[in-house]
């Protein structure tokens, strides 16, 4: 699909894993498309009521050091946590393991976006401080326009923080399927994966907008923020890591 659409590069970003990296890398290279290796890392965050939530932090490997650190962090998420919790790391565990990694703040599942959507601007600002410290000159504020309520609620504040802190914006298009008409099949596969019925009201769902959009469609979607779209190419140019 990336080749058909004329993309110079495309990224893989499995959750807490690098499961598809090898076939993805081989397939992309065989078509003359640059593979970008990444993972959505689960990060545990304490909340104001004394509980915890798991946010998602997209990380992309710039080089061999970054790929090695990404492998270590993914392993830590599964092995270095209490068995009763879902796979995750803490921000503190990222210390010393972020060299060679580019981080995005994440879309509607990222801590900064979620906090802003919940009107917790101070908490979002503090979390952003930590990310900037962990990923100096390697952090991007992510904007996704796919009808997600949290992303829509937070976008104005995200843009303000990016300009205020001189953090580059990046436009993203997290995709779970290639074509728009594959949504129903994808939705059925989610149900199979989770052991749920399609008619269940409280089950996991994906947006109908999570398909691979063309360059023109993305250009129209982010016509007001061309620099955010351009930064997707900047990230591709910064990421040269390949799995051994």
N, C-alpha and C positions, 0 to 999 in steps of 0.2 A: 504493500500500500504506500509506504514512504517513497519507494522508487517511482510508482505510478504518479504520485502527486508532485514529484520533483523535489522532494526534501533532500537537502545535503546531509542531514543527520536526524536521528531519532533516538529517544532514550527509553530504557526499560527501568521500571521502578516498582519491583515486587515489595510486598509488605513483610518486613522483618525477614528478608531472605534474598538470595541471589539465584533462585531456583532456575530461572529461564535464561540466565546470562549466556551460557555456551551456545545453545541453538540460536538465540537471538543474535549474538555476535557473529556467528558463522553465516547466518542468513543475511544479515545486513551487509557484511563485507562482500558476499557473493554478488550482491546487487549494486555495489559501488556506493553504498550509503554508510556514513560514519555511525557506528554504534556508540552510544553513551551509556555507561554502566552506573546504575544508581539503585537505591533502596529507600523505601519509606520506613523509617525507624520509629518504633513505638517509644514514646518518652513519657514517663510517669510524672504527673504534676499534682502537688497537694492543692486542695481547694480551701476556700476561706471557712468552710464548715467542718474542717478536720478530715475530710475524705480525700480520695484521690481519683484522678481521671487519667486516661491515656490519650495523649495527643499524637499526631504523626508529623515527623520531620523528614522532608525529602533531602537526601544526600546524594551527591554525584562525585564520582572519582575523577580527579584531574590527572593523576599519574599513578605509578606503581605504589608509591607510599600511600596515596589515598585509597587505592584498591585494597591494600593490606589492612589499613585501618577500618575500612568498611566491612571487610570480612570479620575482623575482631569484634566490632560493635554488634554485628548481626548475631555472632556466636554468643556474646555476652547477653543479648536480649533473651535468648532461649535458655542459657545455662546459669547465668549469675543472678537469679531472682528466685523468690519463693515459688514453689510449685503451684500454689493455689492461685497465683496471679497469671494473667495473660503475659505473653512475651513483651518485655520492655527493658529499657535502661532508664537511668536518671540523668539529668543534665550534668550532675557532678561526675558521673562515670564517663562522660564524653571528654573530660579534661585529659589532655595529653594524647588524644586519639583523633584529632581533627585535622592534622596536617594533610594536605593534598586532597581535601574534601571541600566541595562547594555546597552550601546549604541554602535552601529556600525556606521562607517562613511557613509555607504550606497554605493550602486553600482553606476550605471550610472546616477541615479537620486539624489544622495547625493551631497551636496555642495562641499565637498573637491574634489571628483572625477571630478565633472563638471568644477570646477575652474582649476584644473590641465590639464584637456583635452583642456581647452581654453587658455592654456599657461599662466595662472595667478598664478604662483607659490607663490608669496608673499601673495596674498589674500588667497590662500589655506592654507598657513602656519598660518596666523592670525586666520582663522576660526578654524583650528585645535587647536590653543592655547585656544580658547573659549571652545571647546568641552572637552579638557583635564581638564580645570578648573571646568566645570560642572560635569564631570564624572571621578573623580580621581580614577585611578586603575580599572576603569570600562568601558574603551573605547577600541575598537578594530578597526583596519583598515581593511576594508572589501575588499576582492578580489572575483570577479565573472567572470568566463570565459564562456560566452554564446554568443559571437559574437557581443556584444554591442560596438559600435565605441568609445564612451566616456571611457568605462572601459579599452579598449585596449590601447587608447592613454595615459591614466593616470597611467597604472599599474606600469611601471618602477619607476615613481616618488612616487607612493604610497608605494612601497617596500622600496625605499630609505628613505622616511620620517619615516616609521615604525622602521627601524634599527637606524636611526639617533636619534630618540626620545625615543627609547625603548618602543614603543607601540606595543602590540602583533598584528600579522596578523591573520585573520580568513578567511578561504575559505567558500564561501556560494554558494547555488544553489537555488536562488529564483524561485519557481515553481508555475505555474498557472494551470497546469493540470497534471494528473498522468502519462499518457503514451504518447509517441511521436505521435502516430496516432490520438490523440484527438485534435491536433492543429486546424484543420479546423472547428471542432465544437466550440472550444473556440473562434476562430476568428469570427464565425457567432454570438456567444453570445455577443461579444464586440459590434458588429454592432447593435444588438437589444437593448443593454443597452444605446448606444449613439445615436440611431435613424439615423444610417448611412447605406449606401449601401456598399456591399462587394467590388464592383468595384471602389469605391471612392479612389482617390490617396492620399488625405491628412487626412485620418482618423487615429484614434488611432489603434495601432497594438502591438502585443506581438511577441517576438522572438520564433522561432520554437524550440529553445533550453531550453525553460522554462518548462521542465517536470522533474519528480522526478528521478534523476539518481541513479544508484546503488553505493554502497560503492566502488566497484572495479572501476567503471567508474570515480568516483571522485578521487580515488587514482591515476589513470592514468593521469587525467586532471591536477592534482597538484603534480605530481611526483617530480618536482623541488622545491616544498615548502611544505614538509611534516608537518612542524610545523604549517602552516596555517590550514591544514586539521585537525590536532590533536586538535587545539584550538576550533573547533566546539564542540568537546566532553567536553572540559573544560567549555565552556559556559553552556552546558547542565547540568554539575555537579553543576554549580553556581546558577542555576535557579530552585528553589523549590516551587515557588508560585503556588497556585491553586485558582481559582475563588470561592468565598463563595457560 
